[in-house]
Amino acid sequence: MKDIDEKDTPILASAMQLCCPIGSNDNHFKMQKAAKVYTTNDLLDLLNRK
C-alpha cells in the first residue's frame, strides 16, 4: 500500500492475516490484489440475490 495509501496498510494486513475480505467504499483498496474488497453496493447485491 506504500504507493497507494499507507494509512490503509493495517487494514489490508489484518485482512491478509485473517484470510477475510475487506468491506469498504475506499477506492484505494480496489487498487490492490492481496484481499477481496466488497463495497456497500456489492454486499447489498449479494444479500438481494435469490
N, C-alpha and C positions, 0 to 999 in steps of 0.2 A: 504494500500500500504506500510505499515511500514516494512513488511518483504520482500517486492518485490523491490520497488524503490520509496523512499519517494519523490523524485523530481516530480513524476507523480501524486502526490496527488491532486494538484489544478485542473489538467485537469479532473481527474476522478470525483472530487467533482462537477465541473461545469457540466459535462455530466449528473450526477445524478440529480442535481438541475433543469436542463433544460429538463430532460427526453429525451435526444438525444444520438445517438451513437457517438463513437469516431472514427475518421479516422486517423490511424497511422500504420506504419510498425514496431513499437516498440514491440518486443515480450513480454515485461513486461505486457503490457495491456491484452494480451491473458491469463495471469495467474489469472485474477480476474473475478468475475461473476456479478458485480454490473451494468455494462454497456456493451452493444453490441459494438464490435470492428470490424471495416472494414479496411482491408489492401487496398493498391492501386489495387492489383490484384482482390480483392473482388469487388471493385467498378467498375473496368473495366468489369468484368464478368456480373455484374448487368446491365451495360449500353449496353452490346453487346447481351443480351438476346432478342430473337424475339418471 
